[in-house]
Amino acid sequence: MAYLARISRLTYFSSSTTLPSLIFPATASPQWFDWTVHSPFCSFRSFGSYTANSAVVEIGAVIHQRATLGANVYVGSGVVVGPSVTIGQSTSLGYNVALSNCSIGDSCVIHNGVCIGQDGFGFFVDEHGNMAKKPQALYVRIENHVEIGANTCVDRGSWRDTIIGDYTKIDNLVQIGHNVIIGKSCLLCGHVGIAGSATIGDYVTFGGRVAVRDHVSIVSKVRLAANSCVTKDIKEPGDYGGFPAVPVQQWRRQVAALRMNSIKDIQNS
């Protein structure tokens, strides 16, 4: 069962009023804490942890009037849930998470400092030679059982929604650009950067600091070695590495050849 917070039902109470079960339905023998209406743009701000039907909103969290929280959701201190956000049941939000223009599925874990749904990095040069912003008006859709590491950013879409598939796991400090589609059960290690409009299949693994160019497509069941850079479509499953990324055996031969040439140069100097 989803719990929808409505500012219209809260504006009649003063800041010192203890609110009854207007935000969430109460369970048997609940513990009530003081709540204060934050602003006309925000349904409530908590000044004490609140529990109802096992959904928990910690101190300092801010939930927008048009946000929807599912049952058994945990919202950590400092979280801001903006408008047009839907959070599925049993999802956990760590401290200082910022959500806007997105939906998050069931049983997801969003770690501290994650930002989801902000504008993507899209600009063009106008007729006067100035940088002008492209409209960023769509959403992020995060499906079920996804885990996103601390301080990762996922941009909203501009011409299609940004999507992260079921059971995908994302490490800390990952950047996912606008319009990116990531399939199910992918693994993205720390410092991965995926540029806008890339399409990634299922069961793809990125080592640390992998970079993916914009508008590139990667088929399912690809593994990329750390520090690789994908500059063109990968159409065959398998292991890849290097800059630009090539099949792993070819990359190893390139590395071996460079090493041998370096040794020869040293010996001849």
PyRosetta script that sets phi, psi and omega in degrees:
from pyrosetta import init, pose_from_sequence

init()
pose = pose_from_sequence("MAYLARISRLTYFSSSTTLPSLIFPATASPQWFDWTVHSPFCSFRSFGSYTANSAVVEIGAVIHQRATLGANVYVGSGVVVGPSVTIGQSTSLGYNVALSNCSIGDSCVIHNGVCIGQDGFGFFVDEHGNMAKKPQALYVRIENHVEIGANTCVDRGSWRDTIIGDYTKIDNLVQIGHNVIIGKSCLLCGHVGIAGSATIGDYVTFGGRVAVRDHVSIVSKVRLAANSCVTKDIKEPGDYGGFPAVPVQQWRRQVAALRMNSIKDIQNS")
pose.set_psi(1, 132.4)
pose.set_omega(1, 179.6)
pose.set_phi(2, -90.9)
pose.set_psi(2, 151.5)
pose.set_omega(2, 179.8)
pose.set_phi(3, -118.0)
pose.set_psi(3, 117.9)
pose.set_omega(3, -175.5)
pose.set_phi(4, -105.3)
pose.set_psi(4, 120.9)
pose.set_omega(4, -179.7)
pose.set_phi(5, -85.1)
pose.set_psi(5, 128.8)
pose.set_omega(5, -175.8)
pose.set_phi(6, -119.7)
pose.set_psi(6, 118.0)
pose.set_omega(6, 178.8)
pose.set_phi(7, -67.3)
pose.set_psi(7, -29.6)
pose.set_omega(7, -177.3)
pose.set_phi(8, -62.4)
pose.set_psi(8, -22.5)
pose.set_omega(8, -179.9)
pose.set_phi(9, -92.5)
pose.set_psi(9, -3.0)
pose.set_omega(9, -175.7)
pose.set_phi(10, -110.6)
pose.set_psi(10, -19.5)
pose.set_omega(10, -170.9)
pose.set_phi(11, -68.9)
pose.set_psi(11, -12.3)
pose.set_omega(11, -178.6)
pose.set_phi(12, -87.2)
pose.set_psi(12, -1.5)
pose.set_omega(12, -177.1)
pose.set_phi(13, -104.0)
pose.set_psi(13, 142.3)
pose.set_omega(13, 175.7)
pose.set_phi(14, -76.0)
pose.set_psi(14, 168.5)
pose.set_omega(14, -176.2)
pose.set_phi(15, -67.9)
pose.set_psi(15, -18.4)
pose.set_omega(15, -179.2)
pose.set_phi(16, -94.1)
pose.set_psi(16, -1.7)
pose.set_omega(16, -175.3)
pose.set_phi(17, -79.0)
pose.set_psi(17, 135.4)
pose.set_omega(17, 171.8)
pose.set_phi(18, -83.1)
pose.set_psi(18, 120.5)
pose.set_omega(18, -172.6)
pose.set_phi(19, -83.0)
pose.set_psi(19, 134.7)
pose.set_omega(19, 171.8)
pose.set_phi(20, -75.1)
pose.set_psi(20, -162.2)
pose.set_omega(20, -170.7)
pose.set_phi(21, -79.7)
pose.set_psi(21, 67.2)
pose.set_omega(21, 177.7)
pose.set_phi(22, -98.4)
pose.set_psi(22, -27.7)
pose.set_omega(22, 179.9)
pose.set_phi(23, -87.5)
pose.set_psi(23, -49.2)
pose.set_omega(23, 176.4)
pose.set_phi(24, -128.1)
pose.set_psi(24, 148.5)
pose.set_omega(24, 171.4)
pose.set_phi(25, -63.0)
pose.set_psi(25, 141.8)
pose.set_omega(25, -176.9)
pose.set_phi(26, -83.8)
pose.set_psi(26, 148.7)
pose.set_omega(26, 171.2)
pose.set_phi(27, -91.0)
pose.set_psi(27, 177.2)
pose.set_omega(27, 177.2)
pose.set_phi(28, -64.6)
pose.set_psi(28, 134.1)
pose.set_omega(28, 178.3)
pose.set_phi(29, 50.2)
pose.set_psi(29, 56.6)
pose.set_omega(29, -178.6)
pose.set_phi(30, -75.1)
pose.set_psi(30, 160.8)
pose.set_omega(30, 170.4)
pose.set_phi(31, -100.9)
pose.set_psi(31, 127.2)
pose.set_omega(31, -178.5)
pose.set_phi(32, -101.8)
pose.set_psi(32, 143.4)
pose.set_omega(32, 177.2)
pose.set_phi(33, -123.5)
pose.set_psi(33, 161.6)
pose.set_omega(33, -179.9)
pose.set_phi(34, -71.5)
pose.set_psi(34, 138.1)
pose.set_omega(34, 177.3)
pose.set_phi(35, -126.5)
pose.set_psi(35, 149.5)
pose.set_omega(35, 177.5)
pose.set_phi(36, -131.5)
pose.set_psi(36, 133.1)
pose.set_omega(36, 173.9)
pose.set_phi(37, -66.5)
pose.set_psi(37, 127.0)
pose.set_omega(37, -173.9)
pose.set_phi(38, -81.9)
pose.set_psi(38, -50.0)
pose.set_omega(38, -179.0)
pose.set_phi(39, -167.2)
pose.set_psi(39, 169.7)
pose.set_omega(39, 177.1)
pose.set_phi(40, -63.3)
pose.set_psi(40, -15.0)
pose.set_omega(40, -178.1)
pose.set_phi(41, -96.4)
pose.set_psi(41, -0.6)
pose.set_omega(41, -172.9)
pose.set_phi(42, -138.2)
pose.set_psi(42, 130.2)
pose.set_omega(42, -172.3)
pose.set_phi(43, -70.6)
pose.set_psi(43, -37.7)
pose.set_omega(43, 173.8)
pose.set_phi(44, -163.3)
pose.set_psi(44, 158.1)
pose.set_omega(44, 169.0)
pose.set_phi(45, -123.1)
pose.set_psi(45, 133.1)
pose.set_omega(45, -178.0)
pose.set_phi(46, -93.3)
pose.set_psi(46, 135.2)
pose.set_omega(46, 173.8)
pose.set_phi(47, -111.9)
pose.set_psi(47, 9.3)
pose.set_omega(47, 173.5)
pose.set_phi(48, -161.6)
pose.set_psi(48, 142.7)
pose.set_omega(48, -178.1)
pose.set_phi(49, -56.8)
pose.set_psi(49, 141.9)
pose.set_omega(49, -175.0)
pose.set_phi(50, -128.8)
pose.set_psi(50, 134.6)
pose.set_omega(50, -179.4)
pose.set_phi(51, -128.2)
pose.set_psi(51, 130.3)
pose.set_omega(51, 175.4)
pose.set_phi(52, -151.8)
pose.set_psi(52, 127.5)
pose.set_omega(52, -176.4)
pose.set_phi(53, 50.3)
pose.set_psi(53, 35.3)
pose.set_omega(53, 178.9)
pose.set_phi(54, 68.3)
pose.set_psi(54, 8.5)
pose.set_omega(54, 168.2)
pose.set_phi(55, -85.1)
pose.set_psi(55, 133.7)
pose.set_omega(55, -174.1)
pose.set_phi(56, -124.2)
pose.set_psi(56, 129.1)
pose.set_omega(56, 172.6)
pose.set_phi(57, -119.0)
pose.set_psi(57, 115.7)
pose.set_omega(57, -175.9)
pose.set_phi(58, -79.4)
pose.set_psi(58, 170.5)
pose.set_omega(58, 179.1)
pose.set_phi(59, -56.4)
pose.set_psi(59, 134.7)
pose.set_omega(59, 173.9)
pose.set_phi(60, 86.1)
pose.set_psi(60, -3.6)
pose.set_omega(60, 178.3)
pose.set_phi(61, -74.1)
pose.set_psi(61, 146.5)
pose.set_omega(61, -179.1)
pose.set_phi(62, -125.4)
pose.set_psi(62, 124.9)
pose.set_omega(62, -177.5)
pose.set_phi(63, -118.3)
pose.set_psi(63, 126.8)
pose.set_omega(63, -179.6)
pose.set_phi(64, -72.4)
pose.set_psi(64, 155.2)
pose.set_omega(64, -177.9)
pose.set_phi(65, -62.7)
pose.set_psi(65, -25.7)
pose.set_omega(65, -177.5)
pose.set_phi(66, -102.3)
pose.set_psi(66, 16.3)
pose.set_omega(66, 176.6)
pose.set_phi(67, -91.1)
pose.set_psi(67, 149.1)
pose.set_omega(67, 179.1)
pose.set_phi(68, -123.1)
pose.set_psi(68, 126.2)
pose.set_omega(68, 179.1)
pose.set_phi(69, -111.9)
pose.set_psi(69, 134.4)
pose.set_omega(69, 177.7)
pose.set_phi(70, -83.9)
pose.set_psi(70, 173.5)
pose.set_omega(70, 179.3)
pose.set_phi(71, -65.1)
pose.set_psi(71, 147.4)
pose.set_omega(71, 176.0)
pose.set_phi(72, 64.7)
pose.set_psi(72, 21.3)
pose.set_omega(72, 175.4)
pose.set_phi(73, -76.6)
pose.set_psi(73, 142.6)
pose.set_omega(73, 174.2)
pose.set_phi(74, -115.0)
pose.set_psi(74, 123.8)
pose.set_omega(74, -179.0)
pose.set_phi(75, -116.8)
pose.set_psi(75, 114.1)
pose.set_omega(75, -176.8)
pose.set_phi(76, -76.9)
pose.set_psi(76, 167.9)
pose.set_omega(76, -180.0)
pose.set_phi(77, -62.0)
pose.set_psi(77, 139.6)
pose.set_omega(77, 177.5)
pose.set_phi(78, 82.5)
pose.set_psi(78, -1.2)
pose.set_omega(78, 178.5)
pose.set_phi(79, -68.8)
pose.set_psi(79, 141.3)
pose.set_omega(79, 171.8)
pose.set_phi(80, -121.4)
pose.set_psi(80, 117.8)
pose.set_omega(80, 177.3)
pose.set_phi(81, -107.7)
pose.set_psi(81, 111.3)
pose.set_omega(81, -174.0)
pose.set_phi(82, -84.8)
pose.set_psi(82, -169.8)
pose.set_omega(82, -178.3)
pose.set_phi(83, -69.1)
pose.set_psi(83, 157.0)
pose.set_omega(83, 175.2)
pose.set_phi(84, 58.2)
pose.set_psi(84, 36.3)
pose.set_omega(84, 177.2)
pose.set_phi(85, -112.3)
pose.set_psi(85, 133.5)
pose.set_omega(85, 174.9)
pose.set_phi(86, -122.7)
pose.set_psi(86, 128.7)
pose.set_omega(86, -179.0)
pose.set_phi(87, -119.2)
pose.set_psi(87, 122.8)
pose.set_omega(87, -177.2)
pose.set_phi(88, -74.2)
pose.set_psi(88, 170.4)
pose.set_omega(88, -175.1)
pose.set_phi(89, -67.9)
pose.set_psi(89, 148.5)
pose.set_omega(89, 176.2)
pose.set_phi(90, 63.6)
pose.set_psi(90, 21.9)
pose.set_omega(90, 175.7)
pose.set_phi(91, -90.2)
pose.set_psi(91, 143.6)
pose.set_omega(91, -178.0)
pose.set_phi(92, -116.3)
pose.set_psi(92, 129.3)
pose.set_omega(92, 177.2)
pose.set_phi(93, -112.1)
pose.set_psi(93, 121.6)
pose.set_omega(93, 178.9)
pose.set_phi(94, -74.3)
pose.set_psi(94, -174.2)
pose.set_omega(94, -177.5)
pose.set_phi(95, -65.3)
pose.set_psi(95, 141.9)
pose.set_omega(95, 170.2)
pose.set_phi(96, 59.8)
pose.set_psi(96, 29.3)
pose.set_omega(96, 171.8)
pose.set_phi(97, -74.7)
pose.set_psi(97, 142.0)
pose.set_omega(97, 177.6)
pose.set_phi(98, -122.5)
pose.set_psi(98, 119.9)
pose.set_omega(98, -177.0)
pose.set_phi(99, -122.4)
pose.set_psi(99, 134.8)
pose.set_omega(99, 171.9)
pose.set_phi(100, -154.4)
pose.set_psi(100, 150.6)
pose.set_omega(100, 174.0)
pose.set_phi(101, 50.6)
pose.set_psi(101, 49.7)
pose.set_omega(101, -176.1)
pose.set_phi(102, -153.3)
pose.set_psi(102, 162.2)
pose.set_omega(102, 168.6)
pose.set_phi(103, -126.6)
pose.set_psi(103, 140.0)
pose.set_omega(103, -179.5)
pose.set_phi(104, -122.9)
pose.set_psi(104, 133.4)
pose.set_omega(104, -174.5)
pose.set_phi(105, -78.5)
pose.set_psi(105, -163.0)
pose.set_omega(105, -177.6)
pose.set_phi(106, -82.0)
pose.set_psi(106, 147.6)
pose.set_omega(106, 171.2)
pose.set_phi(107, 56.6)
pose.set_psi(107, 38.9)
pose.set_omega(107, 175.5)
pose.set_phi(108, -94.3)
pose.set_psi(108, 157.3)
pose.set_omega(108, 175.1)
pose.set_phi(109, -125.0)
pose.set_psi(109, 117.2)
pose.set_omega(109, 179.7)
pose.set_phi(110, -113.4)
pose.set_psi(110, 111.5)
pose.set_omega(110, -172.2)
pose.set_phi(111, -81.2)
pose.set_psi(111, 176.0)
pose.set_omega(111, -171.7)
pose.set_phi(112, -55.9)
pose.set_psi(112, 137.6)
pose.set_omega(112, 170.5)
pose.set_phi(113, 77.6)
pose.set_psi(113, 5.7)
pose.set_omega(113, 179.9)
pose.set_phi(114, -69.1)
pose.set_psi(114, 140.6)
pose.set_omega(114, 175.2)
pose.set_phi(115, -120.2)
pose.set_psi(115, 124.8)
pose.set_omega(115, -177.9)
pose.set_phi(116, -131.0)
pose.set_psi(116, 130.5)
pose.set_omega(116, 171.8)
pose.set_phi(117, 97.8)
pose.set_psi(117, 7.4)
pose.set_omega(117, 176.1)
pose.set_phi(118, -77.5)
pose.set_psi(118, 167.8)
pose.set_omega(118, -179.4)
pose.set_phi(119, -60.6)
pose.set_psi(119, 143.8)
pose.set_omega(119, 172.4)
pose.set_phi(120, -77.4)
pose.set_psi(120, 169.5)
pose.set_omega(120, -177.5)
pose.set_phi(121, -90.8)
pose.set_psi(121, 84.9)
pose.set_omega(121, -177.3)
pose.set_phi(122, -131.2)
pose.set_psi(122, 118.6)
pose.set_omega(122, -177.8)
pose.set_phi(123, -141.7)
pose.set_psi(123, 159.8)
pose.set_omega(123, 174.2)
pose.set_phi(124, -144.2)
pose.set_psi(124, 163.1)
pose.set_omega(124, 179.6)
pose.set_phi(125, -91.8)
pose.set_psi(125, 121.4)
pose.set_omega(125, -178.1)
pose.set_phi(126, -81.5)
pose.set_psi(126, -176.1)
pose.set_omega(126, -175.5)
pose.set_phi(127, -65.8)
pose.set_psi(127, -16.9)
pose.set_omega(127, 178.7)
pose.set_phi(128, -97.0)
pose.set_psi(128, 4.4)
pose.set_omega(128, -179.9)
pose.set_phi(129, 81.9)
pose.set_psi(129, 13.0)
pose.set_omega(129, 179.7)
pose.set_phi(130, -99.5)
pose.set_psi(130, 154.3)
pose.set_omega(130, 176.2)
pose.set_phi(131, -76.1)
pose.set_psi(131, 123.3)
pose.set_omega(131, 178.0)
pose.set_phi(132, -118.4)
pose.set_psi(132, 149.1)
pose.set_omega(132, -175.3)
pose.set_phi(133, -85.3)
pose.set_psi(133, 133.4)
pose.set_omega(133, 170.6)
pose.set_phi(134, -78.3)
pose.set_psi(134, 143.0)
pose.set_omega(134, 179.2)
pose.set_phi(135, -61.1)
pose.set_psi(135, 135.9)
pose.set_omega(135, 177.3)
pose.set_phi(136, -123.4)
pose.set_psi(136, 91.1)
pose.set_omega(136, -166.3)
pose.set_phi(137, -121.9)
pose.set_psi(137, 2.7)
pose.set_omega(137, -176.2)
pose.set_phi(138, -101.9)
pose.set_psi(138, -154.1)
pose.set_omega(138, -164.3)
pose.set_phi(139, -130.8)
pose.set_psi(139, 171.9)
pose.set_omega(139, 168.3)
pose.set_phi(140, -111.5)
pose.set_psi(140, 132.9)
pose.set_omega(140, 176.0)
pose.set_phi(141, -119.4)
pose.set_psi(141, 112.2)
pose.set_omega(141, 177.4)
pose.set_phi(142, -106.4)
pose.set_psi(142, 123.7)
pose.set_omega(142, -173.7)
pose.set_phi(143, -87.5)
pose.set_psi(143, -161.7)
pose.set_omega(143, -167.9)
pose.set_phi(144, -81.8)
pose.set_psi(144, 149.4)
pose.set_omega(144, 173.3)
pose.set_phi(145, 61.6)
pose.set_psi(145, 32.0)
pose.set_omega(145, 176.8)
pose.set_phi(146, -91.6)
pose.set_psi(146, 141.5)
pose.set_omega(146, 174.1)
pose.set_phi(147, -122.4)
pose.set_psi(147, 131.4)
pose.set_omega(147, -177.1)
pose.set_phi(148, -125.0)
pose.set_psi(148, 124.0)
pose.set_omega(148, -174.6)
pose.set_phi(149, -75.7)
pose.set_psi(149, 169.2)
pose.set_omega(149, -172.8)
pose.set_phi(150, -59.1)
pose.set_psi(150, 139.4)
pose.set_omega(150, 173.4)
pose.set_phi(151, 61.7)
pose.set_psi(151, 24.8)
pose.set_omega(151, 171.7)
pose.set_phi(152, -83.8)
pose.set_psi(152, 148.9)
pose.set_omega(152, -179.7)
pose.set_phi(153, -123.4)
pose.set_psi(153, 134.3)
pose.set_omega(153, 177.7)
pose.set_phi(154, -127.0)
pose.set_psi(154, 114.6)
pose.set_omega(154, -175.4)
pose.set_phi(155, -83.3)
pose.set_psi(155, 148.6)
pose.set_omega(155, 176.2)
pose.set_phi(156, -72.0)
pose.set_psi(156, 163.0)
pose.set_omega(156, -178.3)
pose.set_phi(157, -80.5)
pose.set_psi(157, 162.5)
pose.set_omega(157, 173.7)
pose.set_phi(158, -115.0)
pose.set_psi(158, -46.6)
pose.set_omega(158, 176.5)
pose.set_phi(159, -114.6)
pose.set_psi(159, -12.3)
pose.set_omega(159, 170.0)
pose.set_phi(160, -150.9)
pose.set_psi(160, 157.8)
pose.set_omega(160, 179.4)
pose.set_phi(161, -67.0)
pose.set_psi(161, 144.8)
pose.set_omega(161, 168.3)
pose.set_phi(162, -77.2)
pose.set_psi(162, 131.5)
pose.set_omega(162, -173.0)
pose.set_phi(163, -131.2)
pose.set_psi(163, 135.2)
pose.set_omega(163, 172.2)
pose.set_phi(164, -122.6)
pose.set_psi(164, 123.3)
pose.set_omega(164, -170.8)
pose.set_phi(165, -79.3)
pose.set_psi(165, 170.5)
pose.set_omega(165, -178.6)
pose.set_phi(166, -54.4)
pose.set_psi(166, 140.3)
pose.set_omega(166, 172.2)
pose.set_phi(167, 64.1)
pose.set_psi(167, 12.0)
pose.set_omega(167, 175.0)
pose.set_phi(168, -74.0)
pose.set_psi(168, 140.4)
pose.set_omega(168, -177.8)
pose.set_phi(169, -121.8)
pose.set_psi(169, 128.2)
pose.set_omega(169, -174.1)
pose.set_phi(170, -124.0)
pose.set_psi(170, 132.7)
pose.set_omega(170, -176.8)
pose.set_phi(171, -80.9)
pose.set_psi(171, -175.4)
pose.set_omega(171, 178.6)
pose.set_phi(172, -69.8)
pose.set_psi(172, 152.8)
pose.set_omega(172, 169.1)
pose.set_phi(173, 57.6)
pose.set_psi(173, 44.5)
pose.set_omega(173, 176.5)
pose.set_phi(174, -104.4)
pose.set_psi(174, 139.8)
pose.set_omega(174, 177.1)
pose.set_phi(175, -111.6)
pose.set_psi(175, 122.5)
pose.set_omega(175, 177.2)
pose.set_phi(176, -118.4)
pose.set_psi(176, 115.1)
pose.set_omega(176, -173.3)
pose.set_phi(177, -77.4)
pose.set_psi(177, 176.5)
pose.set_omega(177, -177.9)
pose.set_phi(178, -66.9)
pose.set_psi(178, 146.7)
pose.set_omega(178, 176.2)
pose.set_phi(179, 70.1)
pose.set_psi(179, 8.1)
pose.set_omega(179, 179.3)
pose.set_phi(180, -73.1)
pose.set_psi(180, 139.3)
pose.set_omega(180, 173.1)
pose.set_phi(181, -118.7)
pose.set_psi(181, 122.8)
pose.set_omega(181, 177.8)
pose.set_phi(182, -117.4)
pose.set_psi(182, 131.5)
pose.set_omega(182, -176.6)
pose.set_phi(183, -75.9)
pose.set_psi(183, -164.4)
pose.set_omega(183, -175.9)
pose.set_phi(184, -87.7)
pose.set_psi(184, 151.9)
pose.set_omega(184, 173.0)
pose.set_phi(185, 56.0)
pose.set_psi(185, 39.6)
pose.set_omega(185, 174.3)
pose.set_phi(186, -92.3)
pose.set_psi(186, 156.1)
pose.set_omega(186, 176.1)
pose.set_phi(187, -123.3)
pose.set_psi(187, 122.5)
pose.set_omega(187, 178.6)
pose.set_phi(188, -120.9)
pose.set_psi(188, 113.3)
pose.set_omega(188, -178.7)
pose.set_phi(189, -81.4)
pose.set_psi(189, 175.3)
pose.set_omega(189, -171.8)
pose.set_phi(190, -57.6)
pose.set_psi(190, 144.5)
pose.set_omega(190, 174.7)
pose.set_phi(191, 69.0)
pose.set_psi(191, 14.5)
pose.set_omega(191, 172.5)
pose.set_phi(192, -65.6)
pose.set_psi(192, 141.6)
pose.set_omega(192, 175.3)
pose.set_phi(193, -128.9)
pose.set_psi(193, 122.8)
pose.set_omega(193, -178.7)
pose.set_phi(194, -117.7)
pose.set_psi(194, 116.3)
pose.set_omega(194, -177.8)
pose.set_phi(195, -75.9)
pose.set_psi(195, 167.2)
pose.set_omega(195, -170.9)
pose.set_phi(196, -59.4)
pose.set_psi(196, 145.5)
pose.set_omega(196, 172.0)
pose.set_phi(197, 68.0)
pose.set_psi(197, 15.8)
pose.set_omega(197, 172.3)
pose.set_phi(198, -74.4)
pose.set_psi(198, 150.4)
pose.set_omega(198, 178.9)
pose.set_phi(199, -124.8)
pose.set_psi(199, 123.4)
pose.set_omega(199, -174.4)
pose.set_phi(200, -123.4)
pose.set_psi(200, 133.1)
pose.set_omega(200, -176.5)
pose.set_phi(201, -77.6)
pose.set_psi(201, -160.6)
pose.set_omega(201, -178.7)
pose.set_phi(202, -89.7)
pose.set_psi(202, 153.6)
pose.set_omega(202, 174.5)
pose.set_phi(203, 56.9)
pose.set_psi(203, 39.9)
pose.set_omega(203, 177.5)
pose.set_phi(204, -97.6)
pose.set_psi(204, 138.2)
pose.set_omega(204, 179.4)
pose.set_phi(205, -120.8)
pose.set_psi(205, 127.5)
pose.set_omega(205, 176.1)
pose.set_phi(206, -112.1)
pose.set_psi(206, 124.4)
pose.set_omega(206, 171.7)
pose.set_phi(207, -70.7)
pose.set_psi(207, 176.1)
pose.set_omega(207, -177.9)
pose.set_phi(208, -59.7)
pose.set_psi(208, 138.4)
pose.set_omega(208, 174.8)
pose.set_phi(209, 65.2)
pose.set_psi(209, 22.7)
pose.set_omega(209, 172.0)
pose.set_phi(210, -67.6)
pose.set_psi(210, 139.9)
pose.set_omega(210, 176.8)
pose.set_phi(211, -119.2)
pose.set_psi(211, 140.0)
pose.set_omega(211, 179.6)
pose.set_phi(212, -125.2)
pose.set_psi(212, 125.6)
pose.set_omega(212, -179.5)
pose.set_phi(213, -69.0)
pose.set_psi(213, 159.9)
pose.set_omega(213, 178.9)
pose.set_phi(214, -66.7)
pose.set_psi(214, 147.9)
pose.set_omega(214, 175.8)
pose.set_phi(215, 63.1)
pose.set_psi(215, 19.0)
pose.set_omega(215, 177.2)
pose.set_phi(216, -89.1)
pose.set_psi(216, 147.0)
pose.set_omega(216, 177.1)
pose.set_phi(217, -116.2)
pose.set_psi(217, 133.8)
pose.set_omega(217, 179.4)
pose.set_phi(218, -124.2)
pose.set_psi(218, 126.0)
pose.set_omega(218, -178.3)
pose.set_phi(219, -72.6)
pose.set_psi(219, 173.0)
pose.set_omega(219, 178.9)
pose.set_phi(220, -68.9)
pose.set_psi(220, 157.3)
pose.set_omega(220, 173.7)
pose.set_phi(221, 61.7)
pose.set_psi(221, 45.7)
pose.set_omega(221, 172.9)
pose.set_phi(222, -110.0)
pose.set_psi(222, 140.7)
pose.set_omega(222, 173.2)
pose.set_phi(223, -121.9)
pose.set_psi(223, 132.4)
pose.set_omega(223, -178.9)
pose.set_phi(224, -116.2)
pose.set_psi(224, 129.2)
pose.set_omega(224, 178.9)
pose.set_phi(225, -68.5)
pose.set_psi(225, 157.7)
pose.set_omega(225, 179.5)
pose.set_phi(226, -56.7)
pose.set_psi(226, 146.0)
pose.set_omega(226, 178.0)
pose.set_phi(227, 68.0)
pose.set_psi(227, 12.6)
pose.set_omega(227, 176.4)
pose.set_phi(228, -77.0)
pose.set_psi(228, 160.1)
pose.set_omega(228, 177.4)
pose.set_phi(229, -134.4)
pose.set_psi(229, 121.5)
pose.set_omega(229, 179.6)
pose.set_phi(230, -92.0)
pose.set_psi(230, 115.3)
pose.set_omega(230, -177.3)
pose.set_phi(231, -110.3)
pose.set_psi(231, -9.4)
pose.set_omega(231, 177.6)
pose.set_phi(232, -149.1)
pose.set_psi(232, 169.5)
pose.set_omega(232, -176.0)
pose.set_phi(233, -58.4)
pose.set_psi(233, 140.8)
pose.set_omega(233, 170.7)
pose.set_phi(234, -107.4)
pose.set_psi(234, 116.9)
pose.set_omega(234, -170.7)
pose.set_phi(235, -108.3)
pose.set_psi(235, -6.5)
pose.set_omega(235, -179.6)
pose.set_phi(236, -123.7)
pose.set_psi(236, 135.6)
pose.set_omega(236, 175.2)
pose.set_phi(237, -61.6)
pose.set_psi(237, 156.8)
pose.set_omega(237, 177.9)
pose.set_phi(238, 142.9)
pose.set_psi(238, -170.8)
pose.set_omega(238, -179.2)
pose.set_phi(239, -100.0)
pose.set_psi(239, 137.9)
pose.set_omega(239, -177.2)
pose.set_phi(240, -135.9)
pose.set_psi(240, 158.1)
pose.set_omega(240, 176.7)
pose.set_phi(241, -164.4)
pose.set_psi(241, 166.1)
pose.set_omega(241, 174.9)
pose.set_phi(242, 99.1)
pose.set_psi(242, 178.1)
pose.set_omega(242, 179.9)
pose.set_phi(243, -134.5)
pose.set_psi(243, 103.9)
pose.set_omega(243, -0.9)
pose.set_phi(244, -73.1)
pose.set_psi(244, 158.5)
pose.set_omega(244, -176.8)
pose.set_phi(245, -67.2)
pose.set_psi(245, 131.9)
pose.set_omega(245, 177.2)
pose.set_phi(246, -134.1)
pose.set_psi(246, 168.2)
pose.set_omega(246, 175.7)
pose.set_phi(247, -52.3)
pose.set_psi(247, 142.6)
pose.set_omega(247, -166.3)
pose.set_phi(248, -60.6)
pose.set_psi(248, -36.5)
pose.set_omega(248, 178.7)
pose.set_phi(249, -65.2)
pose.set_psi(249, -39.3)
pose.set_omega(249, 176.0)
pose.set_phi(250, -64.3)
pose.set_psi(250, -41.4)
pose.set_omega(250, 178.6)
pose.set_phi(251, -63.0)
pose.set_psi(251, -41.2)
pose.set_omega(251, 178.9)
pose.set_phi(252, -64.6)
pose.set_psi(252, -38.5)
pose.set_omega(252, 176.2)
pose.set_phi(253, -64.5)
pose.set_psi(253, -38.6)
pose.set_omega(253, 177.5)
pose.set_phi(254, -62.0)
pose.set_psi(254, -44.5)
pose.set_omega(254, 179.8)
pose.set_phi(255, -63.8)
pose.set_psi(255, -43.3)
pose.set_omega(255, 179.9)
pose.set_phi(256, -63.5)
pose.set_psi(256, -41.1)
pose.set_omega(256, 179.9)
pose.set_phi(257, -64.8)
pose.set_psi(257, -42.5)
pose.set_omega(257, 177.6)
pose.set_phi(258, -61.8)
pose.set_psi(258, -40.3)
pose.set_omega(258, 179.3)
pose.set_phi(259, -64.4)
pose.set_psi(259, -44.3)
pose.set_omega(259, 179.6)
pose.set_phi(260, -63.4)
pose.set_psi(260, -41.5)
pose.set_omega(260, 178.7)
pose.set_phi(261, -64.4)
pose.set_psi(261, -37.9)
pose.set_omega(261, 178.3)
pose.set_phi(262, -64.9)
pose.set_psi(262, -40.7)
pose.set_omega(262, 178.7)
pose.set_phi(263, -63.6)
pose.set_psi(263, -43.6)
pose.set_omega(263, 179.1)
pose.set_phi(264, -61.2)
pose.set_psi(264, -42.8)
pose.set_omega(264, -179.6)
pose.set_phi(265, -62.3)
pose.set_psi(265, -40.0)
pose.set_omega(265, 178.9)
pose.set_phi(266, -65.9)
pose.set_psi(266, -42.1)
pose.set_omega(266, -178.9)
pose.set_phi(267, -67.6)
pose.set_psi(267, -32.6)
pose.set_omega(267, -178.3)
pose.set_phi(268, -85.2)
pose.set_psi(268, -9.8)
pose.set_omega(268, -178.3)
pose.set_phi(269, -84.5)
pose.dump_pdb("model.pdb")
